[in-house]
Amino acid sequence: MLQRLPHLLGIETLTSEQITFFLDQSKPFQEFQRHPLKKLATLRGRTVALAFFEPSTRTRISFSTAASRLGADTMQLQAESSSLKKGESLIDTVRTLEAMRPDSIVMRHSSSGAPAFVAERLGVPVVNAGDGTHEHPTQALLDALTIRDRKGTLEGWNITILGDILHSRVARSNIFLLSKFGARITLCGPAMWLPREVESLAPGLRRTSRTEEALEGADVVMVLRVQTERIHEPALAVEDYILGYQLTAKRLQLARPDALVMHPGPMIRGLEIDPSVADGPQSCVLEQVTNGLAVRMALLYHLVSGAAADAPHPTKE
């Protein structure tokens, strides 16, 4: 029987069996979103603390909604109002949260490794909602669920990840996950965001700064969010990025006819991706949002409920 995880801090250390388990657990929660009454009592009386030390809208709302639909209460700490602004240390802030007796902490932080630091010191499950340039595990899981839904399997696809590879925790988590299922991954972006060191993240990675080369024959195209403050660096202008790396309808024709287009959001239309592609039939962006809710419900249920991994699914009870 699959062992329960104490935390979800990243994808790198998970096995393909553990990943498949979470995806399978997410499927009934996908169906549950179609119910007129989207509320379970599974985690009634439990509290999930949302500790977001970095601005977030989509991920924070998704976790908050997931907890609510499982019947849990939430307490929220946001960067703009936190005591960190007043000089309090991270561990003291989180210990204050722990003193309020939450049953789990969902944490986003600008420092790589911060969730692991907290998990080592506190006695409740910690979920990494994005840490620095390290990992964003739930994003990779929801992306995998989306690919599996559309393609039927995760095995062996040609995946192109396009954009700022160097700074992207989304890229890292997807590389770790998809490589466990035999994906052939091509990384593409400006040379300054595509150092040789990224090849060490998984076996068989290919990197190129030529977008057309990267897209040829792709089954899935993952467009990364680009931080606009980085694109104004002297080595790269906005116009250069659009000309060289924006996913346009013409460029997408180089991929397979049924290639999926994915983006973690929020999108900058006209910069990272052309609106005709973002809203086109190959786009999975809205499905990713819906699947994120299902994945996060599955994770919170697994970490907080205390039920055995082979217990009946809460949507079937």
Secondary structure as UniProt FT lines:
FT   TURN            12..13
FT   HELIX           16..32
FT   TURN            33..34
FT   TURN            42..45
FT   STRAND          47..52
FT   HELIX           58..69
FT   TURN            70..71
FT   STRAND          73..78
FT   HELIX           79..81
FT   HELIX           83..86
FT   HELIX           90..99
FT   STRAND          104..109
FT   TURN            112..113
FT   HELIX           114..119
FT   TURN            120..121
FT   STRAND          126..131
FT   TURN            132..134
FT   HELIX           137..151
FT   TURN            155..156
FT   STRAND          158..162
FT   TURN            166..167
FT   HELIX           169..179
FT   TURN            180..182
FT   STRAND          184..188
FT   HELIX           191..193
FT   HELIX           196..201
FT   TURN            203..204
FT   STRAND          206..208
FT   HELIX           211..215
FT   TURN            216..217
FT   STRAND          220..223
FT   HELIX           228..231
FT   TURN            234..235
FT   HELIX           238..245
FT   HELIX           249..252
FT   TURN            253..254
FT   TURN            257..258
FT   STRAND          260..262
FT   TURN            270..272
FT   HELIX           275..278
FT   TURN            281..282
FT   HELIX           285..304
FT   TURN            309..310
FT   TURN            314..316
//
